[in-house]
Amino acid sequence: MTMRYVGLFSGLFVLIVVVGLFMGAPFTVRLMVEAFAFALIAMGLNIQWGFGGLFNFGILGMLMVGGFAMVFIAFPVNEAFWASDGPAMLGMTLFAAAIGAVLIVLAHNVQRIGIIGKWRGAVIVLAWFVAYVIFRSQMDPAASYITSEAGWIGGLGLPVLLGWAFGGVLAAAIGFFVGKISLGLRTDYLAIATIGIAEILRAVIKNVDWLTRGTLTVSPIPWPVPNPQAFQAMGHDPSMSFVLARSGFLVLVVAVVAIALFLIHRAYNGPWGRMMRAIRDNHIAAGSMGKDVTKRQLELFVFGSALMGIGGAILTSFVGIYDPSSYQPINHTFIIWVMLIVGGSGNNFGALIGGLFIYIVWVLSEPMAQALFLNLSDFSQGMGWGEIPDISARAIQMRVFVLGLVITIALRFAPKGLLPEFVRRHD
């Protein structure tokens, strides 16, 4: 087993070196930053699916939440918003929301004063309706005013690393509520529920212009390290400035991934990990032994969502722009599942190597396909058959074909992944 680990990671290292030789250092460093961020997200999915068997297809929503958290914390302050009546109006909105929450809590406890049965249900429905009306009576004017006077609320101008951390916290908080709602479902029903919740999150983020700027996008988002422009101001040429800046960013991302991998691996090999595997393999038996199955599964969902949120925040800060329209299921959900399946579900190192390898294949498939089509087009013209049309569009479409081919080969020859789950047994 050790030789398998060494061989696979050595082969991955050779692949990265080859990419660097052919594509250049700036491209390769950028590729590795994004690959490690996706590997962190795949590790989050591994916590949910590999440890607990939770079928989460709402990864896209958590990535968007992490990106928004990054913008909210680290983007510069919008002076026009703070100089307007927007903060006061948002304060009234929060007060209205608090009043609505109190009404809902009181309605859920009316049985203490003798209101039970259908009447209790009617009171709860009425309380939710009144709370909604109170909230919208303050929210709608505030949103319209902020959009017309200041554009949006802007960020807080805090350090970028706090944005990464807040991305994990916010995604974990949303993961908690999503888990409370949907973890009673099993397998494919849970997948359908999480897909729906992710689409709700995407619709909300795209349409609350006063908070996220919607489809207008937010840029430039600051980096936690000096950016290429800073190195160019120091006198470095453009190519070297990109290498130096992205290398600094890569060091930070690798450190985050290494810390997460260390903590997850220790937890997995400890009593907590053994309990989670027992729940995953037979939740009925685990429940009969006194384990709170739903609570433990909620823990997994929250922890996994936190890593996804951090990964989404890292990606947003690296590309320097937050565009809710750029989030697509195939790029931000399906590919994560491919990473985990190919790497090895239930194995932390499998999620890591799967995330790195699949992202490299995903990115390189387009330029390689384009080069192949250009050569074939030249050959076709030389033979008098005409050129191949729309080469750029066809090259992009080849990404999906290559990804499907990789996962088909992996399922045929390594159905449990390149690094399958390995559990030490003590006889």
C-alpha positions as MATLAB code, in Angstrom:
seq = 'MTMRYVGLFSGLFVLIVVVGLFMGAPFTVRLMVEAFAFALIAMGLNIQWGFGGLFNFGILGMLMVGGFAMVFIAFPVNEAFWASDGPAMLGMTLFAAAIGAVLIVLAHNVQRIGIIGKWRGAVIVLAWFVAYVIFRSQMDPAASYITSEAGWIGGLGLPVLLGWAFGGVLAAAIGFFVGKISLGLRTDYLAIATIGIAEILRAVIKNVDWLTRGTLTVSPIPWPVPNPQAFQAMGHDPSMSFVLARSGFLVLVVAVVAIALFLIHRAYNGPWGRMMRAIRDNHIAAGSMGKDVTKRQLELFVFGSALMGIGGAILTSFVGIYDPSSYQPINHTFIIWVMLIVGGSGNNFGALIGGLFIYIVWVLSEPMAQALFLNLSDFSQGMGWGEIPDISARAIQMRVFVLGLVITIALRFAPKGLLPEFVRRHD';
ca = [
       0.000    0.000    0.000;
       2.852    2.390    0.819;
       4.409    1.803   -2.599;
       1.068    2.646   -4.209;
       0.988    5.998   -2.402;
       4.583    6.786   -3.316;
       4.085    5.755   -6.931;
       0.923    7.799   -7.461;
       2.198   10.980   -5.831;
       5.538   10.618   -7.647;
       3.685   10.249  -10.944;
       1.615   13.334  -10.126;
       4.791   15.285   -9.385;
       6.292   14.226  -12.723;
       3.089   15.318  -14.484;
       3.297   18.756  -12.848;
       6.958   19.115  -13.887;
       6.093   18.178  -17.477;
       3.268   20.715  -17.508;
       5.689   23.350  -16.235;
       8.204   22.573  -18.982;
       5.648   22.806  -21.785;
       3.236   25.473  -20.483;
       5.609   27.714  -18.545;
       5.984   28.614  -14.881;
       3.254   31.328  -14.648;
       0.578   29.014  -16.045;
       1.697   26.046  -13.921;
       1.726   27.973  -10.647;
      -1.762   29.325  -11.391;
      -2.913   25.818  -12.216;
      -1.588   24.447   -8.924;
      -3.226   27.174   -6.831;
      -6.615   26.344   -8.315;
      -5.953   22.587   -8.155;
      -5.157   22.701   -4.427;
      -8.269   24.802   -3.783;
     -10.381   22.198   -5.584;
      -8.588   19.439   -3.671;
      -9.663   21.141   -0.430;
     -13.248   21.173   -1.671;
     -12.971   17.483   -2.604;
     -11.753   16.781    0.941;
     -14.885   18.497    2.231;
     -17.031   16.249    0.054;
     -15.037   13.260    1.295;
     -16.044   14.134    4.860;
     -19.696   14.100    3.852;
     -19.779   11.177    1.425;
     -16.663    9.179    2.244;
     -17.101    9.321    6.027;
     -20.879    9.477    6.310;
     -22.451    8.420    3.008;
     -24.241   11.785    2.641;
     -25.134   12.368   -1.010;
     -24.556   16.129   -1.352;
     -25.116   17.595   -4.809;
     -25.326   21.166   -3.545;
     -21.591   21.899   -3.595;
     -22.078   24.832   -5.957;
     -24.149   26.665   -3.359;
     -21.444   26.343   -0.700;
     -18.791   27.624   -3.101;
     -20.918   30.666   -3.918;
     -21.472   31.332   -0.222;
     -17.729   31.100    0.431;
     -17.020   33.505   -2.418;
     -19.597   35.988   -1.151;
     -18.149   35.798    2.372;
     -14.736   36.586    0.943;
     -16.096   39.670   -0.851;
     -18.058   40.864    2.184;
     -15.054   40.684    4.512;
     -12.123   41.738    2.336;
     -13.482   44.059   -0.375;
     -12.796   47.762    0.284;
     -15.384   49.798    2.165;
     -18.079   51.520    0.091;
     -18.054   55.026    1.548;
     -21.218   55.984   -0.358;
     -23.191   53.347    1.549;
     -21.931   54.267    5.014;
     -22.502   57.984    4.361;
     -26.137   57.350    3.407;
     -29.238   56.259    5.344;
     -28.612   52.662    4.240;
     -27.090   51.430    7.544;
     -30.014   52.807    9.547;
     -32.536   51.235    7.202;
     -30.742   47.880    7.407;
     -30.820   48.220   11.192;
     -34.589   48.603   11.060;
     -34.731   45.571    8.800;
     -32.792   43.510   11.344;
     -35.112   44.754   14.093;
     -38.123   43.705   12.021;
     -36.552   40.295   11.453;
     -36.020   39.936   15.213;
     -39.678   40.773   15.873;
     -40.731   38.174   13.306;
     -38.463   35.568   14.883;
     -39.977   36.232   18.325;
     -43.481   35.845   16.900;
     -42.568   32.524   15.289;
     -40.982   31.189   18.484;
     -44.023   32.216   20.525;
     -46.352   30.590   17.989;
     -44.488   27.295   18.240;
     -45.050   27.305   22.018;
     -48.754   28.201   22.180;
     -49.571   24.707   23.447;
     -48.419   25.923   26.833;
     -51.489   28.160   27.034;
     -53.857   25.438   25.861;
     -53.892   26.032   22.088;
     -53.320   22.626   20.486;
     -54.143   20.600   17.386;
     -55.347   22.415   14.287;
     -55.562   25.728   16.105;
     -51.866   25.540   16.961;
     -51.051   24.907   13.292;
     -53.172   27.883   12.263;
     -51.406   30.143   14.774;
     -47.993   29.033   13.442;
     -48.997   29.726    9.837;
     -50.378   33.132   10.837;
     -47.184   33.972   12.741;
     -45.013   33.124    9.734;
     -47.223   35.274    7.493;
     -47.123   38.266    9.849;
     -43.348   37.894   10.305;
     -42.886   37.843    6.539;
     -44.994   40.987    6.068;
     -43.139   42.850    8.843;
     -39.766   41.875    7.412;
     -40.604   42.777    3.812;
     -42.095   46.127    4.897;
     -38.583   47.161    5.959;
     -36.432   45.092    3.592;
     -37.896   46.266    0.281;
     -37.466   50.025    0.894;
     -33.945   49.453    2.260;
     -32.895   47.380   -0.760;
     -34.303   49.929   -3.224;
     -32.658   52.832   -1.425;
     -29.219   51.180   -1.194;
     -29.265   50.149   -4.855;
     -30.246   53.638   -6.056;
     -28.031   55.685   -3.713;
     -24.897   53.578   -3.152;
     -25.106   50.685   -5.621;
     -24.478   48.091   -2.910;
     -23.170   47.897    0.641;
     -19.575   46.963   -0.307;
     -17.113   45.127    1.910;
     -15.531   45.667    5.298;
     -11.941   46.076    4.123;
     -10.594   43.441    6.543;
      -7.664   41.046    5.907;
      -8.190   38.456    3.194;
      -7.382   35.528    5.487;
     -10.332   36.562    7.658;
     -12.427   36.337    4.489;
     -11.265   32.763    3.951;
     -12.131   31.882    7.550;
     -15.513   33.609    7.355;
     -16.227   31.720    4.137;
     -15.879   28.481    6.095;
     -17.970   29.773    9.000;
     -20.798   31.057    6.800;
     -20.883   27.887    4.688;
     -20.892   25.796    7.881;
     -23.812   27.824    9.261;
     -25.822   27.355    6.072;
     -24.790   23.692    6.013;
     -26.232   23.360    9.532;
     -29.648   24.627    8.445;
     -29.553   22.611    5.222;
     -28.673   19.511    7.226;
     -31.452   20.112    9.747;
     -33.924   20.290    6.888;
     -32.730   17.501    4.602;
     -30.726   14.905    6.534;
     -33.873   12.918    7.240;
     -33.773   11.969    3.567;
     -31.640    9.149    2.177;
     -29.334    8.766   -0.835;
     -30.975   10.028   -4.034;
     -33.672   12.009   -2.192;
     -30.969   13.841   -0.258;
     -29.153   14.562   -3.535;
     -32.316   16.061   -5.045;
     -32.920   18.190   -1.959;
     -29.376   19.560   -1.925;
     -29.546   20.359   -5.640;
     -32.704   22.384   -4.999;
     -31.158   24.220   -2.045;
     -28.039   25.044   -4.091;
     -30.195   26.533   -6.843;
     -32.072   28.583   -4.254;
     -28.771   29.924   -2.926;
     -27.610   30.746   -6.440;
     -30.864   32.572   -7.233;
     -30.701   34.566   -4.013;
     -27.072   35.609   -4.483;
     -27.684   36.611   -8.104;
     -30.702   38.749   -7.243;
     -29.832   40.567   -3.997;
     -28.033   43.374   -5.825;
     -27.822   45.544   -2.717;
     -25.749   42.884   -0.930;
     -23.761   40.999   -3.601;
     -24.020   43.348   -6.607;
     -25.755   40.506   -8.414;
     -24.677   39.872  -11.982;
     -22.705   43.136  -12.153;
     -19.726   41.293  -10.568;
     -17.278   42.558   -7.945;
     -13.611   43.248   -8.722;
     -10.743   43.606   -8.083;
     -10.718   41.449   -4.971;
      -7.513   41.810   -2.917;
      -4.969   39.034   -2.374;
      -3.546   37.888    0.975;
      -0.052   38.275   -0.526;
       1.456   40.924   -2.860;
      -0.174   40.677   -6.291;
       1.651   40.736   -9.652;
       1.213   44.506   -9.958;
       3.063   44.973   -6.660;
       6.024   42.932   -7.922;
       6.031   44.833  -11.201;
       6.226   48.069   -9.203;
       9.350   46.621   -7.552;
      10.971   46.307  -10.980;
      10.284   42.689  -11.915;
       9.252   41.851  -15.476;
       5.620   40.749  -16.008;
       6.378   37.034  -16.316;
       8.475   36.879  -13.156;
       6.008   39.046  -11.255;
       3.225   36.531  -11.957;
       5.436   33.639  -10.866;
       6.453   35.324   -7.607;
       2.953   36.518   -6.702;
       1.249   33.238   -7.526;
       3.970   31.290   -5.719;
       3.263   33.214   -2.535;
      -0.444   32.518   -2.945;
       0.326   28.833   -3.571;
       2.314   28.557   -0.347;
      -0.664   29.848    1.645;
      -3.124   27.504   -0.060;
      -0.853   24.481    0.406;
      -0.520   25.368    4.086;
      -4.313   25.497    4.482;
      -4.717   22.153    2.694;
      -1.946   20.557    4.777;
      -3.498   21.715    8.066;
      -6.948   20.495    6.990;
      -5.528   17.150    5.851;
      -3.656   16.669    9.140;
      -6.714   17.414   11.295;
      -9.112   15.337    9.200;
      -6.758   12.369    9.076;
      -6.286   12.383   12.845;
     -10.028   12.546   13.384;
     -10.665    9.778   10.857;
      -8.212    7.390   12.540;
      -9.548    8.149   16.023;
     -12.699    7.059   17.870;
     -14.751    9.754   16.119;
     -13.797    8.356   12.715;
     -14.615    4.791   13.737;
     -18.013    5.913   14.964;
     -18.715    7.744   11.693;
     -17.765    4.696    9.635;
     -20.067    2.560   11.757;
     -22.954    4.972   11.130;
     -22.163    5.061    7.414;
     -22.032    1.290    7.044;
     -25.143    0.532    9.134;
     -26.934    3.483   10.664;
     -29.661    1.264   12.113;
     -27.157   -0.852   14.046;
     -25.282    2.260   15.181;
     -28.510    3.835   16.390;
     -29.446    0.704   18.323;
     -26.099    0.990   20.140;
     -27.009    4.449   21.430;
     -25.393    6.670   18.783;
     -27.263    9.811   17.784;
     -27.141    9.147   14.040;
     -28.770   12.373   12.854;
     -26.593   14.546   15.100;
     -23.392   12.872   13.932;
     -24.395   13.136   10.287;
     -25.123   16.813   10.845;
     -21.572   17.197   12.181;
     -20.193   15.690    8.979;
     -22.364   17.920    6.820;
     -21.261   21.042    8.691;
     -17.542   20.154    8.654;
     -17.622   19.297    4.953;
     -19.498   22.498    4.125;
     -16.892   24.522    6.025;
     -14.069   23.186    3.842;
     -16.155   23.855    0.723;
     -16.732   27.432    1.868;
     -13.016   27.998    2.473;
     -12.233   26.530   -0.946;
     -14.810   28.801   -2.584;
     -13.331   31.837   -0.806;
      -9.821   30.909   -1.955;
     -10.914   30.548   -5.575;
     -12.754   33.873   -5.522;
      -9.817   35.756   -4.036;
      -7.371   34.180   -6.481;
      -9.278   35.004   -9.671;
      -9.911   38.487   -8.292;
     -13.555   38.703   -9.373;
     -16.853   37.505   -7.945;
     -19.358   36.704  -10.668;
     -22.394   34.655   -9.538;
     -23.207   33.883  -13.189;
     -19.909   32.019  -13.612;
     -20.904   29.240  -11.202;
     -22.083   26.228  -13.182;
     -22.995   22.727  -11.910;
     -20.519   20.935  -14.177;
     -17.609   23.143  -13.024;
     -18.520   23.394   -9.354;
     -20.388   20.196   -8.463;
     -19.947   17.397  -10.994;
     -16.172   17.803  -11.286;
     -15.825   17.604   -7.480;
     -17.611   14.263   -7.483;
     -15.321   13.031  -10.257;
     -12.298   14.042   -8.174;
     -13.521   12.038   -5.198;
     -14.581    8.983   -7.206;
     -11.323    8.805   -9.140;
      -9.144    9.589   -6.113;
     -10.864    7.244   -3.693;
     -13.895    7.849   -1.498;
     -13.214    7.532    2.229;
      -9.487    8.201    1.827;
      -8.229   11.699    2.621;
      -5.151   11.270    0.448;
      -7.356    9.877   -2.307;
      -9.438   13.072   -2.246;
      -6.217   15.103   -2.394;
      -4.668   13.272   -5.339;
      -8.017   13.061   -7.127;
      -8.554   16.802   -6.771;
      -5.102   17.660   -8.103;
      -5.075   15.131  -10.946;
      -8.603   15.710  -12.240;
      -8.263   19.489  -12.211;
      -5.006   19.282  -14.158;
      -6.693   17.004  -16.712;
      -9.725   19.303  -16.862;
      -7.650   22.416  -17.587;
      -5.155   20.824  -19.997;
      -7.783   18.994  -22.053;
      -8.810   22.220  -23.809;
      -5.387   23.387  -25.126;
      -4.390   19.810  -25.973;
      -7.628   19.259  -27.875;
      -7.196   22.584  -29.657;
      -3.660   21.662  -30.722;
      -4.902   18.270  -31.941;
      -7.738   19.819  -33.930;
      -5.416   22.415  -35.486;
      -3.051   19.678  -36.697;
      -5.948   17.638  -38.016;
      -7.339   20.732  -39.727;
      -3.977   21.397  -41.434;
      -3.843   17.763  -42.565;
      -7.417   17.938  -43.819;
      -6.674   21.097  -45.790;
      -3.563   19.518  -47.253;
      -5.651   16.587  -48.449;
      -8.177   18.946  -50.006;
     -10.988   18.064  -47.561;
     -11.296   21.543  -46.040;
     -10.571   22.836  -42.547;
     -12.281   21.840  -39.303;
     -14.786   24.578  -38.324;
     -15.226   26.090  -34.840;
     -12.047   24.589  -33.410;
     -12.141   26.700  -30.214;
     -15.701   25.689  -29.380;
     -14.984   22.031  -30.117;
     -11.888   22.126  -27.893;
     -13.924   23.416  -24.954;
     -16.486   20.654  -25.479;
     -13.695   18.083  -25.388;
     -13.286   18.824  -21.677;
     -16.492   16.972  -20.898;
     -15.527   14.078  -23.168;
     -12.095   13.724  -21.546;
     -13.609   13.887  -18.073;
     -16.126   11.203  -18.956;
     -13.363    9.059  -20.439;
     -11.233    9.401  -17.297;
     -14.035    8.441  -14.947;
     -15.022    5.502  -17.179;
     -11.478    4.148  -17.160;
     -11.206    4.701  -13.416;
     -14.455    2.863  -12.708;
     -13.356   -0.008  -14.944;
      -9.863   -0.571  -13.556;
     -10.058    1.073  -10.099;
     -13.722    1.051   -9.015;
     -12.786    2.077   -5.463;
     -10.490    4.855   -6.655;
      -6.760    5.259   -7.113;
      -6.305    5.242   -3.329;
      -9.238    3.315   -1.865;
     -10.258    3.531    1.754;
      -7.892    1.642    4.044;
      -8.993    0.792    7.571;
      -6.504   -0.618   10.054;
      -7.894   -3.558   11.944;
      -6.552   -4.541   15.325;
      -7.119   -8.245   16.011;
];
